[in-house]
Amino acid sequence: MKLFVEMLQSEVMPNAVTFTSIIRACGELGDFNLGMSVLGLIVKIGYEHNLSVSNSLITFNLRLNDTVSARSIFDRMLNKDVVSWTAILDMYVQMGELVEARRVFDEMPERNEVSWSTMISRYSQSGDAEEAVNLFTRMVRRGFKPNKSCFASVVSALASLEASVMGKIVHGLILKIGVERDAYIGSSLVDLYCKCGSTKDGRVAFDSILEKNVVCWNSMVSGYSLNNQLEEAKELFGKIPQKDNISWNSLITGYLEYEKFDEVFEVFYEMLLSGERPSKSTFSSVLCACASLASLERGKNSHGKAIKLGFHSDIFVDTALVDMYAKSGDVESAKKIFKRMPKCNEISWTAMIQGLAENGFAEEALAVFEEFERTKSITPNELLILAVLFACSHCGLVDKGLHYFNSMKKLYNIQPNDRHYTCVVDLLSRSGRLSEAEKFILDMPCEPEVQAWAALLSGCKTYRNEVIAERVAEKISKLAEKHPEGYVLLSNVYASAGRWLDVLNMRKQMKEKGLRKSGGCSWIEVRNQPHFFYSQDGSHNESTEIYGVLELMRSEMLLT
């Protein structure tokens, strides 16, 4: 800028190259007024229609977030080149207007690597992985060479699609160009192979990276966790030179996914001791583990830590707390947290409705749903409607449940899935409308899942309908050779009717098919130590004393 002022004072006339450089300087300084002064001089001298100067003005206005002026300059340009078009394309991409960006991209008379990469990256980031891959294929066929950013974007899209064959083809192109050792591309390849279930190939890609950053380490740990190779994940986690929050969360999420709840808490406590601050994602995972174990004591401890770290009004943590308290049986605490939430999303409402229904407060659950409908600010999703149907089923509100089911497509534009159909079957079966439930299953537009037939069979047991029960059991035997639920339920129907030979026959069939019913399990937590109890099992180290007390209680009850 100083040299430019001296140039003017020396009465040397600026040219297009001068203006291009000085506009860039104004952009770097972020000085809008200075830029407008230079623009005035450009118009005065007559360079406002110069291609390179116009391109620089577009870039200058975009740096100052003045998209209106940038588009206005572009529209006034007599001649446009690929730089002009790419700048406007990038503007719409940055604004998140993908439809308009695609329109500009399709209108471009000429494209370069940057314009192709911009669109591919945007489609990948917006979740349209198929279109990102399609554009990449067209780009390569037309002879353009992808840059590192483009390769990383398309590999990420392929990971979302779990397209291992196409992934290996792209990997081949990466090897040909020689950028496979780049940390950015290498970590994307690790993610791709691991999501396709090939941690071996993922590890080869990981080992080939020359300078590994924390993203590379996290990708490999997450890949092992995703594929239930938790020992490998733990071992590699221990080797990370400098862990960040994502490193810890990758391991915690892996243990949570495969129900290794003790390990979830172990890693969480290690994280706290290391001085790493847990994120809302961390607390959501830990509270989910507490909910799965119905561990109220651990849940309260985690709640206290979340408050201490300032997450007491976070929507994700609060939703996890509602779910945890509800599944642990403390419905009042769940309701208190839900009521004080400053903002709720569909997941929050679902957690509260389902929590109330599962704890026997089905009518209150429906009242909460009616309150949700009055807000009209959020559209219900599939899970929320499923929770409502569950509530209707468990309080015998058949007609209301059918009304909500029939309203799914009409009011909310939600296509019912097999779980919704199963819930309706359960709704009808629990109320004794067995013939109607059977017809409903037969008329289903999708293949009924085994649980739907099992729900009907359970209703047959309750209402002692042997005729329908036998038809249903025959269906189950064809649909689910490896599912013992139907045989067990049919056996119970026969037992209720006193048909003991048929009971023995059912048990014999199960044995011949190698089917076993998993034993019923319950547990209780005492001083952070869960105690598990299985049906007809004496493996607990205090089972003798426990059964002794139970026998004593039984004797006392008989006496009274």
Steps between C-alpha positions, in 0.01 A plus 500: 500500500788737579664428167165555329461845656859588398420377148203738475703786642764433234222533238560146369173361367386168657414213263292183534780312678538787748129507581482122533780507758371803691143358526647184647691715751173674599344158552787385718463816710120458515469872428166555324530880473848475349368243253217734397752780441705272276178395319427868430844539346449183293176640356659840441792354305274252317602157624163396645440258211846350507473123563776458760400820683133392512601158634704669773203722592275194530751335733538823701124530558472133592775540761290780653187278483335739254345234278255745337780721365700195391205364298430846358858531369479149353171578319644826352813332364515502120742206499524225759765232538519185713635704794191726493260206493690308768495802734120527473466123532705508819285787629181292480676199648614706800146634541372140509279554193583171328219520241616842378863386507413201280314728259809719467721192461280360219500840321880536510636498144834381635599328823830447681619268780390753763139523377467120480656455845276768650181322390626153594600622846166671555294196400712280726459737797124538445445122511435442129784249465369343177504832311848578635628168358315555169660844456844360587460229234405761238791719607758223455352385167535855365870499577512722810745413776342504848686684775547379859180666621300337220641154575423537871141607419427211264659244734279636780195463272598141416537427873140617552387265222727218629611457136816294540546411129479861381710597802785277385481651150533851647778375728679383185477852353635642826796259487561593135521869585701424814305680772403195709746598772319831559336505846174651369454240225642213708252551784214506244620167360516354851141609558389353164651154554385475861142593412514228233605254772864464389711622793797314351501727192426795727808422706715479183375848400566625854856360510581661162437854632836671551409766755199386699292765672236438766229467230682200349532329840136569582383359164678169563383472863145578388532242220602225740218599737246498217596142411495366858879468514506669836828350620676640193324834550613518864859405409524762223330759722780455752757587232345832394771764567252773588136408557212739449132480592416302184765239590328424831151512348598256222592237759201573726258478204648164395452350845147640516407362156593147604354528853832496686358732761762447772768599248299813410521618861864394531607709197281791615669508842843477332399794284409708805828411674699597189361852520315475166170685519206275397275633226122478469558194279697335782223556753234380255691171458566453872138576591387254232713233672339591833155471341582159348603371844221690678785623720339790684796556733751534217252707305467749785878524531530570127219755529694681773815511286300633203361785716847577636639531145214722383296253291183528710308686226634317195221336296700182427611443859155583637338255259744228608417582865125469435561160338733385779268595787196352324674169429630491858143534632536856633221649291460810719862608439455435126190723499677779693789510254265488202285787631798728565656442157506839323463330163394150397548312175315192374747270680433673834123459460546136396715424806237648735201332332672161482632532856150565637348214297763246603451587867125447486392864455354444154216754532745767617725409204210569262432830678863600435455409132189717480705783652764434233236525227388838634850644463487447120867603482642148450387225265484157666734229375458122472633430851268752665192345337628155601520617863140627476378167359686320779319718757164428341574127500592495868191683622251326271407804290447302179292749302729786592804296399343414164417869451866599552617218272261603222604865543870429439489541124205741482610754761874452536601351163673210678500158334438231766779242529490141628542613863188718479301209352625270776392753763148508354487119505603511866234767563223282352629176655519641853136608478382157379422605141694200370320443170540867415872481590547192278329671205709813560822294472384324183410836340834664585674655193840382629626162620389455864786465748507207740416731791160580341402133494646456850283789627191332355601166647543664840144632469381149413661373821333771708156441350549120451429499128659173388368512141671826404802406714568188291474695171735767635751245629507339156582840348773560756658161434530592131617858550732461794664161530760649731266699723368305800246760616209356302556144618521613862180703472314216329622263770357738761164507317487119511600502868217744581257258333650200679626341178824366650583260215499796260721690744753215495478487120580872473800463732617200294479700176704778656765254609513334157545837330773597745299793632538631851302766675725751672432503872323789663741743665465773761757698692548742783786739573642527851790739567579536127517120464233342274367157608344287223241226554385252236200272496577165668863600550705470817827650377488807727751456783230576760222299335466258795434784745269677252286192437497436874353844568247452218389168649465665842287779349285243316443313826404821682252591224339154517456538876326837461 
